[in-house]
Amino acid sequence: MVSLHETLHRPWLTELLRSWHEFNKRHLGGALKPPVLQIDLSTARLGHWQRETRTLGLAHEHLLSHRWDDVLDTLKHEMAHQYVDEVLGGDVRPHGPQFARACALLEIRPDATGNPRASDDPAARVLKRVQKLLALATSANRHEAEAAMAAANTLLLRYNLDLPQDGPPRDYEARRLGDSAAAIGLEAKLVSSILSEFFFVECIWVTTYNARRLRTERVLEVLGTAENLEMAAYVHDFLHASTKRLWQQAKQDMGLPANRRREFSAGLLTGFRDKLRGERQRNEEQGLVWLGDVDLDRYLRGRHPYIRSMGSSAVQRGRAHAAGRAAGEGLTLHKPVREHASRGLALPRGRDD
């Protein structure tokens, strides 16, 4: 009789081996030979690389409980150890300079958690001011709340416009937001379009693996600078939560049937988008014009060279759509940005130390 672990481990190992070959070819020029991949039942560490037996293992609970992109980061981490041992001739320290070199090739950070931004860093100061402005938007007075949100968005616009154009290249990152799904809903598509149009990030739907359902799905990946990603993550969570809350309210107040949720959501998010376009027009009248970020577009196309456009879905525009649109035009961002929004469980990075 096949156990539950065997049922899960076989497709997991197949998917991990496929990813291992992809990373080895793309990042390391095929320098590595395939290791013995295994799933560890121990919870002591997320993953390990053992040189003597050429074994690369990942923890069962890690694959079951965390996002697949986090699992792939762990796989790359262990591949970096493998590369150090089998190509670079080893390292004096487990996470020494050779390991940092391998991590750079694999496009992951050699440190576990990254360095926090210094409080005197300009980006940190701007983000803190944005947080304070959005905290003011908890006011019960709608006009005060709208003014706070407009000020926060204008501050971010000014920050991005004031960055030097002839200095060193900006540091861009990628972050995945929300849950993966077999099919991308209209609400998710509209939220991603708002993020890419107004919040200084690029959005792309990428393929991922759902280890629980044993299938390939799609998830939203957002690319940009760290501070712009923080704002985009907040807006992403806010819009989805507000859509759910306002739909429940409209369904009760107007007696809308359950099958009108999609129509309502489309109206709501379209109304919010139009409100932001109005604010952008007022900024342009004052000479604050954002022309885009060529370097960010280059980063996107370097990370995803085979981009294709995604068509929009049609939606019926009836009473629910009008109700949603009216609600969207009055929607206001009302909570400060959270650190590491939408990232799910924090990963302890004691993989094999």
Residue pairs with C-beta under 8 A, 6 or more apart in sequence:
5 39
5 41
5 60
8 60
8 63
8 64
8 211
8 214
9 39
9 60
11 214
12 39
12 63
12 211
13 37
13 38
13 39
15 209
15 211
16 37
16 58
16 71
16 75
17 34
17 37
19 72
19 75
20 34
20 35
20 37
20 56
20 75
20 79
21 34
23 75
23 76
23 79
23 106
24 30
24 31
24 32
24 79
27 105
27 106
27 107
28 79
28 83
28 87
28 105
28 106
31 83
31 87
32 79
32 82
32 83
32 86
32 87
33 54
33 86
35 49
35 54
35 55
35 56
35 82
36 53
36 54
36 55
36 56
37 56
37 57
37 58
38 55
38 56
38 57
38 58
39 57
39 58
39 59
39 60
39 63
40 47
40 48
40 57
40 58
40 59
40 60
41 59
41 60
42 59
43 59
43 61
45 59
45 350
45 351
45 352
46 58
46 59
46 62
46 74
46 347
46 348
46 349
46 350
46 351
47 56
47 57
47 58
47 59
47 62
47 74
47 75
47 77
47 78
47 351
47 352
48 55
48 56
48 57
48 78
48 351
48 352
49 55
49 56
49 57
49 78
49 79
49 81
49 82
49 85
49 352
50 56
50 57
51 85
51 86
56 75
56 78
56 79
56 82
57 78
58 71
58 74
58 75
58 78
62 70
62 71
62 74
63 71
63 211
64 211
64 212
65 345
66 344
66 345
66 347
67 176
67 180
67 208
67 344
68 180
68 208
68 209
68 210
68 211
69 176
69 208
69 219
70 344
70 347
71 211
73 108
74 347
74 351
76 103
76 106
76 107
76 108
77 103
77 108
77 351
78 351
78 352
79 102
79 106
80 99
80 102
80 103
80 105
80 106
80 108
80 110
81 94
81 99
81 102
81 352
83 102
83 105
83 106
84 90
84 91
84 98
84 99
84 102
88 98
88 101
88 102
89 98
90 98
91 97
91 98
91 99
93 99
94 352
94 353
95 110
95 111
95 353
99 110
100 110
103 109
103 110
104 110
112 349
112 350
113 349
117 123
117 124
117 226
118 124
119 125
122 159
123 159
123 225
123 226
123 227
124 227
126 155
126 156
126 159
126 227
127 227
127 230
127 231
127 337
129 155
130 152
130 155
130 156
130 231
130 337
131 336
131 337
132 336
133 148
133 149
133 151
133 152
133 155
134 148
134 149
134 152
134 234
134 333
134 334
134 335
134 336
134 337
135 335
135 336
136 144
136 145
136 148
137 144
137 145
137 146
137 148
137 149
137 152
137 332
137 333
137 334
137 335
138 145
138 334
138 335
139 145
139 148
142 330
142 332
145 332
145 334
146 332
148 332
149 332
149 333
149 334
150 279
152 333
153 198
153 276
153 279
154 279
154 283
154 288
156 199
156 200
156 228
156 231
157 283
157 288
157 290
158 288
159 227
160 200
160 228
160 290
160 293
161 288
161 290
163 170
169 295
170 225
170 293
170 295
170 296
171 225
171 226
172 223
172 224
172 225
172 295
172 296
172 299
173 223
173 224
173 225
173 226
173 229
174 221
174 222
174 223
174 303
175 221
175 222
175 223
175 229
175 233
175 342
175 343
176 206
176 208
176 219
176 220
176 221
176 222
177 219
177 220
177 221
177 222
177 232
177 233
177 236
177 237
177 342
178 188
178 219
178 220
178 236
178 240
178 342
179 219
180 208
180 210
180 217
180 218
180 219
181 188
181 217
181 218
181 219
182 215
182 217
182 218
183 218
184 205
184 218
184 310
185 262
186 262
186 265
186 266
186 313
186 315
187 240
187 243
187 262
187 265
187 266
187 269
188 220
189 310
189 312
189 313
190 265
190 266
190 269
190 270
190 273
191 236
191 239
191 240
191 269
192 203
192 205
192 220
193 203
193 273
194 235
194 239
194 269
194 272
194 273
194 276
195 201
195 203
195 222
195 232
195 235
195 236
196 202
196 203
197 273
197 276
198 273
198 276
198 280
199 228
199 231
199 232
199 235
200 224
200 225
200 228
200 231
200 232
200 290
200 293
201 222
201 223
201 224
201 228
201 229
201 232
201 296
202 222
202 223
202 224
202 296
202 297
202 299
202 300
203 220
203 221
203 222
203 223
204 220
204 221
204 223
204 300
204 304
204 307
205 218
205 219
205 220
205 221
205 310
206 218
206 219
206 221
206 304
207 216
207 217
207 218
208 216
208 217
208 218
208 219
209 215
209 216
209 217
210 216
210 217
220 236
222 229
222 232
222 233
222 236
223 229
223 296
223 299
223 300
223 303
224 232
224 296
230 337
230 339
230 341
231 337
233 337
233 338
233 340
233 341
233 342
233 343
234 333
234 335
234 336
234 337
234 338
234 341
235 333
236 341
236 342
237 338
237 341
237 342
238 333
238 334
238 335
239 269
239 272
242 268
242 331
243 265
243 268
243 269
246 268
246 324
246 327
246 331
247 261
247 264
247 265
247 268
247 324
250 256
250 264
250 320
250 323
250 324
250 327
251 258
251 261
251 264
254 319
254 323
256 264
256 319
256 320
256 323
260 318
260 319
260 320
261 320
262 315
263 315
263 316
263 317
263 318
263 320
263 321
263 324
264 320
264 321
264 323
264 324
265 324
266 315
266 317
266 321
266 324
267 317
267 320
267 321
267 322
267 323
267 324
267 325
267 326
267 327
267 328
268 324
268 325
268 327
268 328
268 331
269 324
269 328
270 324
270 325
270 328
271 324
271 325
271 326
271 327
271 328
271 329
271 330
271 331
272 328
272 329
272 331
273 328
274 325
274 328
274 329
275 328
275 329
275 331
283 289
300 307
301 307
315 321
340 346
